[in-house]
Amino acid sequence: MSSLTKDILDNILTAAVCAPSGDNVQPARFEVSAGLRQIDLFNMPERDPSYFNYLQLASYVAHGAIIENFLIAARVYGFDVNLKVFPSDDMTHTARFELMDVEPEVSPWYEAIFKRCTNRRMYRRGSFDSEQKQAMLRAVEGIKGVTLSLIDNPEQKNALARQLAVNDRMVFEHKEIHSFLFKQIRWNKKQIEDTKDGMPIGTLGLNPIEEKVFFPLLRFWAAVKIFNLFGLSRIIGFKGFLGCRSAMAVGMISTTLPGKEGFLASGRAFQRVWLEATRQGMAFQPVTGITFLMQRLQDDELEGFNAKQKGVIMRAEASMRDAFDAGDRVMSVGFRVGYQRDQAIKTERRLPVITEKK
């Protein structure tokens, strides 16, 4: 049996915060009490005021991934966890972990927690073998209310790639989305080291000319509007299409659970799939913005988009629902997965934000 110490708990929490979040904003803090045995996880809405984070759904996905990392690391260090989600009336209180001693358990995913990263580059051509695909599908077993759909048929995948590429296109057609993205980009080593959040420019999968010359111009919305007259957003969307087409498969996590519970559970499933892909040595990229735009579409909350743009999102939603056979389920998190052509650069993480509660 393990004896819980502050160092061990710090190691567990350090693993927990290696979870993905939208634009690497890291919207989480922890409260520790009951002699280190009770840990409460809280959302930090001020960290992610993005347009995509509608009703905090993107943050709930991030917190689901944190929860999954915590559970994996706790078992490795010899602790079972009594997990309670949304355990209080505080809307920011997403989870409570109560630790109990058990025998340590080896996890095939633990090392992948620290290796996992987003790879936005083109992937090498390849295809799933049966065991790879089944391992990814098995990864979500035991998480109630979620379904993983994987599409690796080339014709279906290419059709879906066009719809998922709407995600990249809309970033450069909506001022608020564009502004938030560029606030999260870290342009040099000093910014990366000072903030330990956001997205270093080297993680965006740009070629040297794009990175050094063209992309810096796109910080300015006035320039983007001019370039859009010549098809900028469609060109960026086409690049997104090529990225999805290069993937071995495109996938979607969907859920039957309502609202925040569904997106939290989806985040747990999403992290498991990502860790399994990492364990297998595959590249992975979330394609998530479009799912949050679809949630806004359903609630008639697509402020800042004109009728034509809303139509593009609506058609993408219909095509994706049909392709993934989603039925009445909520499509919560999309992704592409494939073989690495180039090694991706990992983003930085802050140390866990921890408050000790007496």
Backbone torsions as a table, in degrees:
resi	resn	phi	psi	omega
1	MET	NA	151.5	-178.5
2	SER	-95.0	151.2	172.5
3	SER	-107.6	122.5	-175.1
4	LEU	-76.6	124.5	175.8
5	THR	-121.9	167.3	178.2
6	LYS	-62.0	-38.7	179.2
7	ASP	-62.6	-42.3	178.9
8	ILE	-64.7	-44.5	179.4
9	LEU	-62.8	-39.9	176.6
10	ASP	-59.3	-40.0	178.3
11	ASN	-64.4	-40.6	178.6
12	ILE	-64.2	-44.4	-178.9
13	LEU	-70.1	-33.0	175.8
14	THR	-64.0	-39.0	174.5
15	ALA	-65.2	-41.0	-177.4
16	ALA	-58.3	-43.4	-174.7
17	VAL	-81.6	2.7	171.2
18	CYS	-80.3	17.1	178.4
19	ALA	-80.9	155.3	176.7
20	PRO	-75.9	154.5	171.7
21	SER	-149.1	159.4	-177.5
22	GLY	-55.8	121.0	-179.1
23	ASP	54.4	23.1	177.8
24	ASN	57.3	45.8	-179.5
25	VAL	-83.7	-20.6	174.4
26	GLN	57.5	65.4	-172.2
27	PRO	-89.9	59.6	-175.0
28	ALA	-144.6	149.6	170.5
29	ARG	-143.0	161.4	-177.1
30	PHE	-125.0	146.9	168.1
31	GLU	-117.6	131.0	-177.1
32	VAL	-114.2	132.2	-179.3
33	SER	-150.6	-174.4	176.7
34	ALA	54.6	49.9	178.2
35	GLY	59.9	40.8	179.8
36	LEU	75.7	-2.9	-172.3
37	ARG	-85.1	-16.1	178.3
38	GLN	-119.3	125.7	179.9
39	ILE	-125.4	126.0	179.0
40	ASP	-109.7	135.0	-178.7
41	LEU	-105.4	129.6	-178.3
42	PHE	-124.1	142.3	172.9
43	ASN	-78.3	151.9	176.2
44	MET	-123.6	84.4	-175.2
45	PRO	-56.3	-29.2	-179.1
46	GLU	-65.9	-19.0	179.3
47	ARG	-76.0	-24.6	-176.2
48	ASP	-137.4	79.4	176.4
49	PRO	-88.9	24.3	-173.5
50	SER	-69.6	156.9	176.8
51	TYR	-61.6	-35.5	179.5
52	PHE	-66.6	-26.1	-174.7
53	ASN	-84.0	57.6	-177.1
54	TYR	-67.6	125.1	-179.1
55	LEU	55.7	25.2	-178.5
56	GLN	65.2	18.8	-176.8
57	LEU	-65.4	-37.1	177.8
58	ALA	-65.0	-39.1	178.2
59	SER	-67.2	-34.0	177.2
60	TYR	-66.0	-36.2	174.0
61	VAL	-61.2	-45.3	178.9
62	ALA	-60.5	-41.1	-180.0
63	HIS	-69.4	-32.3	173.8
64	GLY	-61.1	-40.7	177.8
65	ALA	-66.5	-38.9	175.9
66	ILE	-60.4	-46.0	179.5
67	ILE	-57.6	-45.5	-177.9
68	GLU	-64.0	-44.0	176.8
69	ASN	-59.6	-42.7	-179.6
70	PHE	-60.6	-46.6	-177.7
71	LEU	-62.3	-42.6	-179.9
72	ILE	-63.9	-48.7	-177.4
73	ALA	-66.0	-39.6	-179.9
74	ALA	-59.8	-42.4	-179.4
75	ARG	-67.3	-37.3	177.8
76	VAL	-60.9	-37.5	-178.8
77	TYR	-87.4	0.6	174.1
78	GLY	95.1	37.4	178.8
79	PHE	-136.5	130.2	168.6
80	ASP	-85.8	159.6	-174.5
81	VAL	-129.4	125.8	167.4
82	ASN	-88.0	107.5	-174.7
83	LEU	-98.8	129.8	172.8
84	LYS	-123.6	125.4	179.3
85	VAL	-100.6	141.4	-176.2
86	PHE	46.2	61.7	-170.5
87	PRO	-81.8	-0.2	-178.5
88	SER	-145.2	178.8	179.1
89	ASP	-77.2	-10.3	177.6
90	ASP	-71.4	115.6	-175.6
91	MET	-64.7	-20.0	178.6
92	THR	-87.0	-8.6	-175.7
93	HIS	-86.3	96.0	-170.8
94	THR	-89.0	-27.9	-176.8
95	ALA	-159.8	155.1	171.0
96	ARG	-128.3	131.7	176.7
97	PHE	-112.4	126.3	174.0
98	GLU	-115.1	120.5	-170.8
99	LEU	-93.7	136.3	178.3
100	MET	-132.8	138.7	-177.6
101	ASP	-67.9	134.0	171.1
102	VAL	-144.7	177.1	174.1
103	GLU	-69.5	139.6	176.3
104	PRO	-56.8	149.0	-176.0
105	GLU	-128.4	127.1	177.1
106	VAL	-72.4	134.6	177.9
107	SER	-121.4	131.8	176.3
108	PRO	-69.7	-11.0	-176.0
109	TRP	-101.2	-12.4	-172.0
110	TYR	-59.8	-50.3	-179.4
111	GLU	-63.8	-30.9	-179.9
112	ALA	-66.2	-24.6	177.4
113	ILE	-54.8	-39.5	-174.5
114	PHE	-91.2	-12.9	179.2
115	LYS	-97.6	-22.6	-174.4
116	ARG	-57.7	134.9	174.6
117	CYS	-155.5	163.4	176.9
118	THR	-84.5	130.8	176.1
119	ASN	-117.1	105.2	-176.0
120	ARG	-92.7	5.9	-177.7
121	ARG	-82.4	171.4	172.6
122	MET	-66.7	145.9	180.0
123	TYR	-101.7	160.1	174.3
124	ARG	-75.1	147.2	178.0
125	ARG	-66.2	143.8	179.0
126	GLY	177.3	178.7	-179.5
127	SER	-143.9	155.2	175.8
128	PHE	-62.6	141.5	158.2
129	ASP	-92.2	167.3	-172.0
130	SER	-59.3	-42.0	-176.5
131	GLU	-68.6	-38.4	177.0
132	GLN	-59.0	-47.7	-178.0
133	LYS	-64.4	-44.3	-178.8
134	GLN	-65.6	-35.4	178.2
135	ALA	-63.0	-38.4	178.8
136	MET	-70.6	-39.8	178.0
137	LEU	-66.1	-37.2	178.6
138	ARG	-68.6	-23.6	-175.3
139	ALA	-57.9	-30.4	-175.4
140	VAL	-91.5	-1.3	-178.7
141	GLU	-61.6	139.8	179.2
142	GLY	94.6	-11.0	175.3
143	ILE	-97.1	109.5	-173.3
144	LYS	-68.8	141.0	171.7
145	GLY	84.0	7.0	179.6
146	VAL	-122.1	152.0	178.4
147	THR	-132.8	137.1	173.8
148	LEU	-105.7	126.5	174.6
149	SER	-114.5	130.0	177.7
150	LEU	-121.8	129.6	178.8
151	ILE	-120.7	115.0	179.3
152	ASP	-120.3	-0.6	173.2
153	ASN	-64.2	123.6	-172.6
154	PRO	-55.5	-42.8	-177.7
155	GLU	-66.1	-47.1	178.6
156	GLN	-64.8	-41.4	-178.6
157	LYS	-61.9	-43.4	-179.2
158	ASN	-66.4	-37.3	177.0
159	ALA	-64.9	-41.3	178.7
160	LEU	-67.8	-34.0	-179.5
161	ALA	-57.1	-35.6	179.3
162	ARG	-65.5	-35.7	-179.1
163	GLN	-77.7	-41.2	178.5
164	LEU	-65.1	-29.0	179.8
165	ALA	-67.5	-16.4	174.7
166	VAL	-56.4	-32.8	178.8
167	ASN	-53.3	-52.6	-177.5
168	ASP	-69.2	-37.4	-178.6
169	ARG	-62.2	-43.6	-174.1
170	MET	-69.6	-23.7	176.4
171	VAL	-58.3	-32.5	-177.2
172	PHE	-103.8	16.9	173.8
173	GLU	-122.4	2.6	-177.7
174	HIS	-133.6	117.9	-171.8
175	LYS	-59.4	-43.4	-176.3
176	GLU	-66.7	-41.8	178.5
177	ILE	-64.4	-45.7	179.1
178	HIS	-58.8	-46.0	-177.1
179	SER	-61.8	-43.7	-178.7
180	PHE	-65.5	-42.2	178.7
181	LEU	-55.1	-49.3	-174.3
182	PHE	-72.5	-22.1	172.9
183	LYS	-68.8	-23.6	-177.5
184	GLN	-93.0	-6.0	-179.2
185	ILE	-80.4	134.4	176.7
186	ARG	-107.2	118.9	-167.3
187	TRP	-90.9	-15.7	-177.1
188	ASN	-151.4	172.2	-175.2
189	LYS	-62.3	-38.3	-178.9
190	LYS	-63.1	-44.8	178.0
191	GLN	-61.4	-40.1	179.6
192	ILE	-62.5	-46.7	-177.3
193	GLU	-70.8	-34.0	-178.3
194	ASP	-70.9	-39.1	-172.6
195	THR	-99.6	-35.3	-174.8
196	LYS	51.4	36.6	172.9
197	ASP	-148.3	-170.7	179.3
198	GLY	68.1	-167.9	-173.4
199	MET	-120.0	110.3	172.9
200	PRO	-57.8	141.5	-176.9
201	ILE	-55.0	-31.4	-179.2
202	GLY	-69.1	-12.2	179.9
203	THR	-88.1	-4.1	-170.7
204	LEU	-87.1	-2.1	176.9
205	GLY	72.8	29.2	-178.9
206	LEU	-89.6	152.9	172.6
207	ASN	-81.2	167.8	-173.6
208	PRO	-57.5	-39.1	-179.9
209	ILE	-68.1	-43.4	177.3
210	GLU	-60.2	-43.9	-174.9
211	GLU	-68.9	-41.7	-173.0
212	LYS	-90.6	-28.8	-171.4
213	VAL	-115.4	-58.7	-168.0
214	PHE	-78.8	-48.9	-173.1
215	PHE	-61.8	-40.4	177.1
216	PRO	-56.9	-31.4	176.7
217	LEU	-64.4	-28.6	-175.2
218	LEU	-77.4	-0.6	172.4
219	ARG	-62.3	-26.7	-171.7
220	PHE	-97.5	119.6	-176.8
221	TRP	-61.0	-35.5	178.1
222	ALA	-59.5	-40.8	177.9
223	ALA	-67.5	-40.0	179.7
224	VAL	-61.2	-42.2	-180.0
225	LYS	-62.2	-39.1	178.0
226	ILE	-67.6	-46.8	-179.3
227	PHE	-63.9	-31.0	179.1
228	ASN	-65.6	-25.0	175.3
229	LEU	-63.4	-22.8	179.6
230	PHE	-106.9	16.0	172.7
231	GLY	90.7	21.5	-177.8
232	LEU	-54.3	-53.1	-173.7
233	SER	-63.1	-33.9	178.0
234	ARG	-70.5	-35.7	176.9
235	ILE	-64.9	-43.2	177.8
236	ILE	-64.7	-40.8	175.5
237	GLY	-60.9	-39.2	179.4
238	PHE	-65.6	-37.0	176.6
239	LYS	-64.2	-39.2	175.3
240	GLY	-62.6	-38.8	176.2
241	PHE	-60.6	-45.7	180.0
242	LEU	-62.9	-37.2	177.7
243	GLY	-63.2	-45.6	178.9
244	CYS	-66.8	-36.7	-179.5
245	ARG	-67.1	-29.6	179.8
246	SER	-75.1	-11.9	-175.7
247	ALA	-72.8	155.3	173.7
248	MET	-70.2	-35.0	178.6
249	ALA	-157.7	155.9	167.5
250	VAL	-113.4	146.7	-174.6
251	GLY	-135.7	164.4	178.3
252	MET	-145.6	131.2	168.4
253	ILE	-94.0	129.0	176.7
254	SER	-129.8	163.3	-172.9
255	THR	-144.2	150.4	173.3
256	THR	-100.1	-5.6	-178.4
257	LEU	-80.0	151.2	-176.6
258	PRO	-79.6	145.0	166.5
259	GLY	43.8	-126.2	-172.5
260	LYS	-63.3	-35.3	178.7
261	GLU	-63.1	-39.4	-179.8
262	GLY	-67.1	-40.5	-178.6
263	PHE	-75.3	-31.0	174.7
264	LEU	-65.6	-46.8	177.8
265	ALA	-63.2	-38.0	177.7
266	SER	-62.8	-38.1	177.5
267	GLY	-63.2	-38.5	176.4
268	ARG	-63.4	-47.0	-179.9
269	ALA	-64.0	-42.4	-179.8
270	PHE	-58.2	-45.0	-179.7
271	GLN	-64.7	-40.1	178.6
272	ARG	-61.2	-43.6	179.6
273	VAL	-63.3	-42.5	-179.6
274	TRP	-64.3	-42.6	178.7
275	LEU	-64.9	-38.6	177.8
276	GLU	-65.4	-42.0	176.8
277	ALA	-61.6	-41.9	178.1
278	THR	-63.8	-42.9	178.4
279	ARG	-58.4	-35.0	-179.7
280	GLN	-84.0	0.6	178.3
281	GLY	78.4	25.0	-178.1
282	MET	-100.8	156.8	175.6
283	ALA	-87.0	154.8	-171.6
284	PHE	-150.8	139.7	174.1
285	GLN	-141.3	124.7	172.2
286	PRO	-65.5	145.2	170.6
287	VAL	-130.1	83.1	-165.2
288	THR	-111.6	-26.2	-174.5
289	GLY	-55.7	-37.5	-177.1
290	ILE	-62.4	-33.7	-179.1
291	THR	-68.9	-33.2	178.4
292	PHE	-76.1	-32.1	172.7
293	LEU	-64.1	-36.1	178.0
294	MET	-65.3	-36.0	175.9
295	GLN	-64.6	-40.9	176.2
296	ARG	-64.0	-40.2	178.8
297	LEU	-57.8	-46.2	-177.9
298	GLN	-62.8	-31.5	-179.6
299	ASP	-96.1	8.5	-178.4
300	ASP	54.4	48.0	-177.8
301	GLU	-121.9	30.0	-178.7
302	LEU	-88.1	60.6	179.2
303	GLU	-64.0	141.8	176.5
304	GLY	89.8	-5.9	175.4
305	PHE	-105.1	140.4	176.8
306	ASN	-85.4	176.9	-175.0
307	ALA	-61.3	-37.4	-179.8
308	LYS	-66.0	-43.0	179.4
309	GLN	-66.6	-40.2	176.8
310	LYS	-61.2	-36.2	177.3
311	GLY	-64.8	-38.2	177.3
312	VAL	-61.9	-45.3	-179.9
313	ILE	-65.8	-40.2	179.9
314	MET	-62.9	-43.5	179.6
315	ARG	-67.9	-36.5	177.0
316	ALA	-62.9	-43.7	179.7
317	GLU	-61.3	-44.1	-179.3
318	ALA	-64.8	-43.4	-179.5
319	SER	-65.5	-41.9	-179.8
320	MET	-68.1	-39.9	179.1
321	ARG	-61.6	-39.6	179.1
322	ASP	-70.2	-45.9	-176.5
323	ALA	-64.9	-40.1	-179.0
324	PHE	-88.1	1.8	-179.7
325	ASP	50.9	48.4	-172.2
326	ALA	-76.5	-21.0	-179.8
327	GLY	57.6	-127.3	179.7
328	ASP	-93.0	3.8	-179.1
329	ARG	-72.7	153.3	175.1
330	VAL	-85.3	123.1	175.0
331	MET	-80.6	115.1	-168.5
332	SER	-107.8	-41.1	-175.6
333	VAL	-143.9	123.3	176.2
334	GLY	-106.4	164.3	179.6
335	PHE	-163.8	166.5	168.9
336	ARG	-125.6	149.5	-177.1
337	VAL	-141.2	144.0	-178.1
338	GLY	-171.6	-164.7	180.0
339	TYR	-93.5	137.1	-177.5
340	GLN	-68.2	134.4	167.4
341	ARG	-97.2	-42.7	177.8
342	ASP	-129.9	145.0	177.4
343	GLN	-69.1	134.1	179.3
344	ALA	-84.8	159.8	176.8
345	ILE	-94.9	132.2	179.0
346	LYS	-77.6	146.5	172.5
347	THR	-84.0	158.7	-180.0
348	GLU	-81.0	161.8	173.9
349	ARG	-130.3	140.7	169.9
350	ARG	-72.9	161.9	168.8
351	LEU	-66.4	151.2	179.7
352	PRO	-56.1	140.1	174.8
353	VAL	-85.6	109.9	-171.6
354	ILE	-124.8	130.5	171.5
355	THR	-116.3	128.8	176.3
356	GLU	-90.0	122.0	-176.8
357	LYS	-103.7	127.0	-178.3
358	LYS	-74.1	NA	NA
